[in-house]
Amino acid sequence: MSEQLWYVYHQQQQLGPFEARQVAQLLSNNMISQEAYVFKVGWKDWRPIEESLDQLGLEKKENGHDTPNHLKRRLGAPRATISGRIIIHNNGQLVIGSGVNISATGIFIETEDQIFKIGEKLSVTVKAEGLKKQFNTTAEVIRLNTDPKYPIGYGLRFINLDISHVDDIQEVVDQQNNTTNKNDFKQQEAH
């Protein structure tokens, strides 16, 4: 199959795999909402579906109901590569992993331990290079990758992350993305 494989996270369930046209059809027929998340094989983490509409061959539906949280989620989507120690637990089982990437909305944690389930709420402690200080928060498991072709571990979505930590993470993300964009521009100028 030459078509990319997509997965959908909607109403606390992971669905798929689908081809892009199938995901577009689900969305067009209102079988999933623009609040859903999608994952495409090759990505490191889930993304809000509204950020992938162009890849699915769709245009954003303007319904006038965007809230500040939706806008914040869209603006916070870029990620930064991180390294550091990440502790996740459910008050019964504990996993220590390493961070792969982070955004103001979530984190991907690389670990071989596969003990948590999609939809499970976890306590998370993040201590990573580049962040001003360690932080603790709650997060929901939205993805478990077991495919050894990609980092093995959990994609977590932060729940009610303190604004000071959101700002700290966003600063790291902006710094890395600005550096990347400048390097891309310099490489284009050289050619």
C-alpha beads as a LAMMPS data file, in Angstrom:
LAMMPS data file: protein, C-alpha beads

191 atoms
190 bonds

1 atom types
1 bond types

-500.0 500.0 xlo xhi
-500.0 500.0 ylo yhi
-500.0 500.0 zlo zhi

Masses

1 110.0

Atoms # bond

1 1 1 0.000 0.000 0.000
2 1 1 1.615 3.271 -1.073
3 1 1 -0.818 5.482 0.888
4 1 1 0.376 6.788 4.276
5 1 1 -1.326 5.164 7.256
6 1 1 -3.236 7.469 9.601
7 1 1 -4.689 6.904 13.072
8 1 1 -7.423 8.951 14.747
9 1 1 -7.896 9.607 18.463
10 1 1 -11.548 10.533 19.050
11 1 1 -13.773 10.272 22.130
12 1 1 -11.127 8.447 24.174
13 1 1 -10.550 5.823 21.453
14 1 1 -7.769 5.175 18.989
15 1 1 -9.113 4.276 15.548
16 1 1 -7.335 3.093 12.424
17 1 1 -5.265 2.534 10.476
18 1 1 -6.824 4.602 7.678
19 1 1 -5.770 6.077 4.388
20 1 1 -5.879 9.890 4.211
21 1 1 -9.045 9.821 2.088
22 1 1 -10.808 7.690 4.730
23 1 1 -9.913 10.145 7.516
24 1 1 -11.129 13.019 5.324
25 1 1 -14.373 11.144 4.704
26 1 1 -14.904 10.512 8.444
27 1 1 -14.425 14.215 9.127
28 1 1 -16.571 15.372 6.198
29 1 1 -19.404 13.076 7.321
30 1 1 -19.146 14.377 10.917
31 1 1 -18.246 10.916 12.197
32 1 1 -15.269 12.532 13.947
33 1 1 -14.981 16.150 15.020
34 1 1 -12.326 18.788 14.456
35 1 1 -11.477 18.203 18.117
36 1 1 -9.951 14.815 17.190
37 1 1 -6.237 14.148 16.998
38 1 1 -4.445 12.364 14.164
39 1 1 -1.206 10.470 13.892
40 1 1 0.509 9.570 10.651
41 1 1 3.097 6.802 10.511
42 1 1 6.467 8.523 10.682
43 1 1 5.400 11.277 13.071
44 1 1 6.669 11.324 16.650
45 1 1 3.390 12.429 18.231
46 1 1 -0.330 13.103 17.742
47 1 1 -1.506 16.423 16.308
48 1 1 -4.877 18.173 16.352
49 1 1 -6.701 17.153 13.178
50 1 1 -7.315 20.799 12.251
51 1 1 -3.541 21.190 11.733
52 1 1 -3.497 18.359 9.191
53 1 1 -6.495 19.287 7.064
54 1 1 -4.333 20.309 4.100
55 1 1 -2.577 16.916 4.160
56 1 1 -5.997 15.278 4.167
57 1 1 -7.143 17.395 1.212
58 1 1 -9.662 19.407 3.259
59 1 1 -10.208 23.035 4.210
60 1 1 -10.871 24.177 7.771
61 1 1 -14.565 24.492 8.569
62 1 1 -15.293 27.989 9.833
63 1 1 -18.019 27.667 12.417
64 1 1 -17.205 30.687 14.522
65 1 1 -16.838 28.558 17.637
66 1 1 -13.064 28.645 18.095
67 1 1 -12.212 29.241 21.736
68 1 1 -8.966 30.608 23.135
69 1 1 -7.980 27.024 24.067
70 1 1 -8.376 25.904 20.447
71 1 1 -6.323 28.840 19.242
72 1 1 -3.688 28.219 21.902
73 1 1 -3.501 24.545 20.891
74 1 1 -2.952 25.487 17.244
75 1 1 -0.287 28.039 18.085
76 1 1 1.449 25.657 20.491
77 1 1 1.715 22.741 18.069
78 1 1 5.377 23.125 17.074
79 1 1 7.628 20.852 19.091
80 1 1 11.145 20.966 20.417
81 1 1 13.507 18.034 20.696
82 1 1 14.481 17.507 24.313
83 1 1 16.622 15.234 26.412
84 1 1 16.071 14.606 30.056
85 1 1 14.515 12.367 32.634
86 1 1 10.740 11.958 32.586
87 1 1 8.893 10.111 35.353
88 1 1 5.313 8.962 34.763
89 1 1 3.095 7.044 37.176
90 1 1 -0.492 6.164 37.963
91 1 1 -0.056 5.906 41.759
92 1 1 0.567 2.192 41.348
93 1 1 3.127 1.750 38.600
94 1 1 6.038 3.997 37.722
95 1 1 8.061 4.407 34.518
96 1 1 11.213 6.443 34.009
97 1 1 11.851 7.386 30.412
98 1 1 13.631 9.992 28.368
99 1 1 12.002 12.882 26.582
100 1 1 11.966 12.885 22.787
101 1 1 9.979 16.028 22.067
102 1 1 7.764 18.511 23.853
103 1 1 5.218 21.212 23.098
104 1 1 3.008 23.366 25.265
105 1 1 0.290 20.720 24.798
106 1 1 2.173 17.470 25.330
107 1 1 5.278 15.332 25.353
108 1 1 6.549 12.094 23.810
109 1 1 8.397 9.867 26.267
110 1 1 10.675 7.125 25.055
111 1 1 10.515 3.972 27.171
112 1 1 10.417 0.219 26.621
113 1 1 7.912 -0.198 29.482
114 1 1 4.388 -0.684 28.145
115 1 1 2.143 -0.663 31.203
116 1 1 -0.208 2.292 30.655
117 1 1 -3.309 2.402 28.446
118 1 1 -4.652 4.939 25.939
119 1 1 -6.903 7.358 27.822
120 1 1 -5.249 6.736 31.196
121 1 1 -4.460 9.811 33.308
122 1 1 -0.929 9.904 34.726
123 1 1 1.201 12.067 36.986
124 1 1 4.244 13.379 35.117
125 1 1 7.521 14.893 36.312
126 1 1 9.631 16.519 33.592
127 1 1 13.271 17.467 34.073
128 1 1 14.762 18.322 30.705
129 1 1 17.651 20.338 29.335
130 1 1 16.610 23.796 28.189
131 1 1 13.670 24.106 30.576
132 1 1 14.186 26.623 33.380
133 1 1 12.956 24.231 36.050
134 1 1 11.507 20.798 36.611
135 1 1 7.709 20.601 36.643
136 1 1 4.956 18.225 37.704
137 1 1 1.596 17.926 35.981
138 1 1 -1.125 15.515 34.960
139 1 1 -1.308 14.103 31.446
140 1 1 -3.434 11.719 29.409
141 1 1 -1.958 8.879 27.366
142 1 1 -3.047 9.542 23.783
143 1 1 -0.610 7.271 21.981
144 1 1 1.531 4.197 22.575
145 1 1 4.069 3.422 19.876
146 1 1 5.406 -0.135 19.797
147 1 1 6.753 -0.016 16.226
148 1 1 10.565 -0.347 16.518
149 1 1 11.040 1.728 13.338
150 1 1 10.168 4.795 15.470
151 1 1 10.843 5.802 19.086
152 1 1 9.026 3.374 21.383
153 1 1 7.029 5.007 24.133
154 1 1 4.075 7.185 25.052
155 1 1 2.556 10.336 23.595
156 1 1 1.000 12.320 26.434
157 1 1 -1.292 15.349 26.336
158 1 1 -0.878 17.741 29.260
159 1 1 -3.966 18.462 31.351
160 1 1 -4.160 21.944 32.913
161 1 1 -0.448 22.663 32.694
162 1 1 0.471 25.762 34.724
163 1 1 0.901 28.829 32.491
164 1 1 4.465 29.431 33.746
165 1 1 5.460 25.990 32.446
166 1 1 3.565 26.554 29.190
167 1 1 5.586 29.747 28.676
168 1 1 8.867 27.978 29.554
169 1 1 8.157 25.155 27.086
170 1 1 7.032 27.580 24.379
171 1 1 10.269 29.544 24.783
172 1 1 12.314 26.362 24.152
173 1 1 10.099 25.440 21.182
174 1 1 10.365 28.930 19.681
175 1 1 14.119 29.004 20.179
176 1 1 14.628 25.634 18.453
177 1 1 12.224 26.435 15.619
178 1 1 13.779 29.857 15.005
179 1 1 17.232 28.271 14.949
180 1 1 15.973 25.561 12.578
181 1 1 14.273 28.120 10.320
182 1 1 17.433 30.253 10.187
183 1 1 19.548 27.181 9.343
184 1 1 17.061 26.170 6.620
185 1 1 17.225 29.692 5.189
186 1 1 21.056 29.675 5.214
187 1 1 21.091 26.302 3.445
188 1 1 18.695 27.622 0.787
189 1 1 20.887 30.684 0.264
190 1 1 23.945 28.452 -0.211
191 1 1 22.297 26.534 -3.060

Bonds

1 1 1 2
2 1 2 3
3 1 3 4
4 1 4 5
5 1 5 6
6 1 6 7
7 1 7 8
8 1 8 9
9 1 9 10
10 1 10 11
11 1 11 12
12 1 12 13
13 1 13 14
14 1 14 15
15 1 15 16
16 1 16 17
17 1 17 18
18 1 18 19
19 1 19 20
20 1 20 21
21 1 21 22
22 1 22 23
23 1 23 24
24 1 24 25
25 1 25 26
26 1 26 27
27 1 27 28
28 1 28 29
29 1 29 30
30 1 30 31
31 1 31 32
32 1 32 33
33 1 33 34
34 1 34 35
35 1 35 36
36 1 36 37
37 1 37 38
38 1 38 39
39 1 39 40
40 1 40 41
41 1 41 42
42 1 42 43
43 1 43 44
44 1 44 45
45 1 45 46
46 1 46 47
47 1 47 48
48 1 48 49
49 1 49 50
50 1 50 51
51 1 51 52
52 1 52 53
53 1 53 54
54 1 54 55
55 1 55 56
56 1 56 57
57 1 57 58
58 1 58 59
59 1 59 60
60 1 60 61
61 1 61 62
62 1 62 63
63 1 63 64
64 1 64 65
65 1 65 66
66 1 66 67
67 1 67 68
68 1 68 69
69 1 69 70
70 1 70 71
71 1 71 72
72 1 72 73
73 1 73 74
74 1 74 75
75 1 75 76
76 1 76 77
77 1 77 78
78 1 78 79
79 1 79 80
80 1 80 81
81 1 81 82
82 1 82 83
83 1 83 84
84 1 84 85
85 1 85 86
86 1 86 87
87 1 87 88
88 1 88 89
89 1 89 90
90 1 90 91
91 1 91 92
92 1 92 93
93 1 93 94
94 1 94 95
95 1 95 96
96 1 96 97
97 1 97 98
98 1 98 99
99 1 99 100
100 1 100 101
101 1 101 102
102 1 102 103
103 1 103 104
104 1 104 105
105 1 105 106
106 1 106 107
107 1 107 108
108 1 108 109
109 1 109 110
110 1 110 111
111 1 111 112
112 1 112 113
113 1 113 114
114 1 114 115
115 1 115 116
116 1 116 117
117 1 117 118
118 1 118 119
119 1 119 120
120 1 120 121
121 1 121 122
122 1 122 123
123 1 123 124
124 1 124 125
125 1 125 126
126 1 126 127
127 1 127 128
128 1 128 129
129 1 129 130
130 1 130 131
131 1 131 132
132 1 132 133
133 1 133 134
134 1 134 135
135 1 135 136
136 1 136 137
137 1 137 138
138 1 138 139
139 1 139 140
140 1 140 141
141 1 141 142
142 1 142 143
143 1 143 144
144 1 144 145
145 1 145 146
146 1 146 147
147 1 147 148
148 1 148 149
149 1 149 150
150 1 150 151
151 1 151 152
152 1 152 153
153 1 153 154
154 1 154 155
155 1 155 156
156 1 156 157
157 1 157 158
158 1 158 159
159 1 159 160
160 1 160 161
161 1 161 162
162 1 162 163
163 1 163 164
164 1 164 165
165 1 165 166
166 1 166 167
167 1 167 168
168 1 168 169
169 1 169 170
170 1 170 171
171 1 171 172
172 1 172 173
173 1 173 174
174 1 174 175
175 1 175 176
176 1 176 177
177 1 177 178
178 1 178 179
179 1 179 180
180 1 180 181
181 1 181 182
182 1 182 183
183 1 183 184
184 1 184 185
185 1 185 186
186 1 186 187
187 1 187 188
188 1 188 189
189 1 189 190
190 1 190 191
